[in-house]
């Protein structure tokens, strides 16, 4: 059983990626998922473990994959929100520059009398 906890602690500790861009964090999380998938495949060929231990490890690997996928979804949502905020600020700044050009303000009006 010590091998199970060792493998899990290694996978979990490598999952904590602090800092960096969101894209690089997503890439790192995807790489961790690939590593866990590889370990899952190797698990079936491991004759040192009993079937119960294999089933337990498989369940732990699946839960790790689920957690990593949830982190990826969370990061992607943050990226989308950030992109939306950036586009909103660009629209607001362009709207601020347009005042007085095609939309007259109190200080920028043209009175036309015919």
ROGUDREN-10609 format. One record per residue (C-alpha): residue in one letter; x, y, z. Coordinates in steps of 0.001 Angstrom, whole numbers, plus 524288, in hexadecimal, padded with zeros to 5 digits. Each point is the difference from the previous one (the first is absolute). Example, Ala and Ser with C-alpha at 12.3 -4.5 7.8 and 13.67 -1.06 7.14 Angstrom:
res	u	v	w
A	8300C	7EE6C	81E78 $
S	8055A	80D70	7FD6C $
! end
This chain:
res	u	v	w
X	80000	80000	80000 $
X	80B6F	80947	801DB $
X	801EE	80013	7F148 $
X	7F21E	804F7	7FE2E $
X	801CB	80B93	80918 $
X	80D50	80301	7FA12 $
X	7FAAC	80057	7F244 $
X	7F45D	80838	80403 $
X	807E8	809D7	807B6 $
X	80929	80198	7F465 $
X	7F4BE	80222	7F6A4 $
X	7F90E	80979	80917 $
X	80C12	807FD	80368 $
X	80378	80165	7F1B4 $
X	7F221	804B3	7FDB4 $
X	801EF	80C57	807D8 $
X	804CF	80983	7F5DE $
X	800AD	80D92	805A0 $
X	80139	80BF8	7F796 $
X	80273	80030	7F192 $
X	7F653	80334	7F58A $
X	7F302	7F92D	7FFB8 $
X	8037D	7F9AC	7F313 $
X	80C76	7FA36	80586 $
X	7F892	7FB40	80BFC $
X	7F5F9	7F957	7F742 $
X	80AFD	7F9C7	7F82D $
X	8065C	7FB18	80C82 $
X	7F31D	7FA64	804CC $
X	7FDD5	7F915	7F308 $
X	80DA6	7FA42	800F8 $
X	7FCD9	7FAFB	80DAE $
X	7F39E	7F9A6	7FAD2 $
X	8081B	7F947	7F57C $
X	8098E	7FB24	80A5C $
X	7F4F6	7FA98	80851 $
X	7FA17	7F969	7F417 $
X	80D38	7F9B9	7FD52 $
X	800B7	7FB54	80E26 $
X	7F23E	7FAA9	7FEB9 $
X	8040E	7F801	7F426 $
X	80C0D	7FAF9	80721 $
X	7F78B	7FC5A	80B9B $
X	7F90A	7F549	7F87C $
X	80CF7	7F939	7FD1D $
X	804E0	800E1	80E0B $
X	80030	7F253	805E3 $
X	80531	80496	80D3D $
X	7F2D3	80583	8040F $
X	7F39D	7F8B4	80380 $
X	7F374	80281	7F88D $
X	7FAA3	807D0	80B77 $
X	80BFF	808B6	8002F $
X	7FF23	801CF	7F153 $
X	7F1A5	803B0	80110 $
X	802F7	8099F	80AEA $
X	80B23	8063E	7F872 $
X	7F7BB	800C1	7F3C4 $
X	7F56E	806FF	80799 $
X	80A05	80989	80598 $
X	8059F	8029C	7F28C $
X	7F25F	80284	7FAB6 $
X	7FD23	80992	80B06 $
X	80CE5	80705	7FD5D $
X	7FC90	80126	7F1A9 $
X	7F2AD	80571	803AF $
X	8064B	80A13	808FE $
X	809BF	8040F	7F599 $
X	7F53A	8015B	7F5E5 $
X	7F864	80888	80987 $
X	80BFD	808A1	801CD $
X	8016E	8011A	7F149 $
X	7F1BD	803DB	7FE9E $
X	801B3	80A2F	80AA8 $
X	80BF7	805CC	7F95D $
X	7F91C	8003F	7F2DA $
X	7F48A	8071D	80630 $
X	8095F	809FF	805EB $
X	80633	801C5	7F293 $
X	7F2B2	80256	7F9E7 $
X	7FC47	809D7	80A8D $
X	80CF5	80712	7FE6C $
X	7FE46	80095	7F143 $
X	7F245	80547	801D0 $
X	804D9	80A77	8096E $
X	80AA9	803C6	7F66F $
X	7F65A	8014A	7F4D3 $
X	7F6D0	807F1	808A3 $
X	80AEB	80962	803AA $
X	803F0	80161	7F1B5 $
X	7F1F2	80324	7FC58 $
X	7FEE1	809D8	80B0D $
X	80CAD	806C8	7FC46 $
X	7FBF8	800CB	7F1BA $
X	7F2BE	8054F	80412 $
X	806AA	80A47	8085E $
X	8085B	80462	7F47A $
X	7F421	800E8	7F72C $
X	7F910	80A0C	8087A $
X	7FF96	80CEE	7F913 $
X	8032E	7FA3E	7F2C0 $
X	7F37E	7F9BE	7FB3E $
X	7F87C	8017C	80C8A $
X	8001B	80E35	80449 $
X	801E3	80353	80E33 $
X	7FCE2	80CFC	8068A $
X	80D7C	8053B	7FCC5 $
X	80090	7FA6E	7F232 $
X	7F3BB	80437	7F8E9 $
X	7FDCD	80668	7F316 $
X	7F45D	80903	7FEC1 $
X	7FB1D	800AE	7F211 $
X	7F5FA	80A2F	7FC38 $
X	7FA73	80073	7F268 $
! end
